């Protein structure tokens, strides 16, 4: 079952971006997920299946969710 990902969720991923940050904001949700780096603003699109394996934490407002692996 796919994770409940929403626009403006902040994701902490396992590996950092080239700029050194590992926090991304979701700007598009669908079969592909649009992410924007919080540090440098670089935007990428990743297939949901690949992204779900790379997530460590999901921050939604004040709530922090640790997805099951």
N, C-alpha and C positions, 0 to 999 in steps of 0.2 A: 504494500500500500504506500503511495507516495506521501512524502512529508507535507505538512500544511505550511506552505511558504506564501507570504503575502508581500505586497508592495510596501516598501519602506522598512522591512525587516533588515536588521544588520546581522551579517553572518561573519563568524570568525572561522577562517579556513585553516587547514592543516599546514599548507605551505604559504610563505609570504609572497607577495607580488614583488616585482623587480625593484620597486621604490622602497621596499622594506616593510610596508604595512600588510596586515593580513585580515583587515576588516573591510567588508564590502557591503553596499546597500543595494537591495533589490529594486529595480525600476521597471521590470517587465516580468510577468508570470505567464507561463503557458507550457508547451512541450519543451521549449528552450527558455532558460531563465536569463534575463538581462541583469548584469551586475555592474556597479560603478565603484571604483576604488575610493575609499574615504580619504586617503592621503593625497593622491595625485589627480583623481578624477577620471582615470582611464576606464572606458566602458568595454565590456566583453559580453558575449552571449555563450552560454554553455548548455548542452543538453541536460535535462533534469536528472537523468540517470547518473551521469558523471559528477554533477554537482553534489548530489545527495551523499555520495561516498566521501567527499572532501570536507564536509561540514563538521566542525567541532562544537560550536555554540550558535544558537539563534537568539538574538535579542529583539524583543518586541515590546517597545515602550520600557516599562520598568521590569518586565518579566524576562527571565533568562531560561531557555530551554536547551537541554542537552539531548540531541537525538539518539535513538537507539541504533546501534551498529549491527 
